[in-house]
Amino acid sequence: MKVLIIEDEEELAKSIAEYLSAENYLCELATGFTEAMNKIHLYQYDCILLDITLPDGNGLQVLEALKRKIKRTA
């Protein structure tokens, strides 16, 4: 399972990724809104762990973009 972790606190993100990797999940990290959106547009993820407060945007904006993307592909 491929997981995108969107979290601006790098130590927390690394800790989550280490735990999930030990359980055989493939993890990628994004530390901000722009980086997260770039990865979401380039890759497919089975799960996204999303922080609401990001330095260059809002996690809720990421969620809205995901909803629009799902509607376009459905």
ROLOTOR-144549 format. One record per residue (C-alpha): residue in one letter; x, y, z. Coordinates in steps of 0.2 Angstrom, whole numbers, plus 5000, padded with zeros to 4 digits. Layout:
AXYZ
...
//
This chain:
M500050005000
K500750174995
V500450315008
L500750505006
I501050585023
I500750775022
E501450845038
D502551005041
E503350945057
E504750845049
E505150735065
L503350685066
A503250645048
K504850545049
S504150455064
I502550405056
A503450345040
E504650245050
Y503250155059
L502250125043
S503750065033
A504149935047
E502349875043
N502849855024
Y501950015018
L502850125005
C502850305012
E503150465003
L503250635013
A502650815008
T503050955020
G501851085012
F500351125002
T501251144985
E502350994987
A500850884992
M499850944977
N501350914965
K501450734972
I499550704971
H499550754953
L501050644948
Y500650484958
Q499250374964
Y499150344983
D498150214992
C498050325008
I498450505012
L498750565030
L498450745030
D498850885042
I497651025042
T498851175045
L500251185032
P501451325030
D500951375012
G499151325012
N497751235021
G497551045022
L495651075018
Q496151145002
V497150984998
L495550885002
E494450994991
A495750964977
L495650774979
K493750784979
R493850874962
K495050754955
I493950604960
K492450684951
R493450714935
T494050534935
A492350454939
//
